[in-house]
Amino acid sequence: MANHDDSERNVLVSVLAGIGIGVLVGAVAGLLLAPKSGQETRDELSKALKDLSDRVSDISHTVSQKVSTAVEKTRATMTQKLGEVPPEGDEAVS
């Protein structure tokens, strides 16, 4: 089960990295290819960075919700499979 969680996490990290790199490459290409004044370029760069910040915030919120859901599902599954585990210090009575 741990391997499955690790692979899902790796895929998620790869997707987030791809999105971030794509946004940065697109912003740089747009800035380099657009014939605009310095002030217009700075304004657009500022807007692009704000949009990127908003997207990262949205994605991190979504990821946080998915991780919480996965943790709860895993906890429920483990509780169901293992039953109630006695608290620390309690010993099984034979």
Contacts in CASP RR format, 6 or more apart in sequence:
PFRMAT RR
TARGET T0000
AUTHOR 0000-0000-0000
METHOD contacts of the structure
MODEL  1
MANHDDSERNVLVSVLAGIGIGVLVGAVAGLLLAPKSGQETRDELSKALK
DLSDRVSDISHTVSQKVSTAVEKTRATMTQKLGEVPPEGDEAVS
1 74 0 8 1.000
5 70 0 8 1.000
5 74 0 8 1.000
8 70 0 8 1.000
12 63 0 8 1.000
12 66 0 8 1.000
16 59 0 8 1.000
16 63 0 8 1.000
19 55 0 8 1.000
19 59 0 8 1.000
20 52 0 8 1.000
20 56 0 8 1.000
23 48 0 8 1.000
23 52 0 8 1.000
23 55 0 8 1.000
24 52 0 8 1.000
27 45 0 8 1.000
27 48 0 8 1.000
27 52 0 8 1.000
31 41 0 8 1.000
31 44 0 8 1.000
31 45 0 8 1.000
34 41 0 8 1.000
34 44 0 8 1.000
36 44 0 8 1.000
86 92 0 8 1.000
END
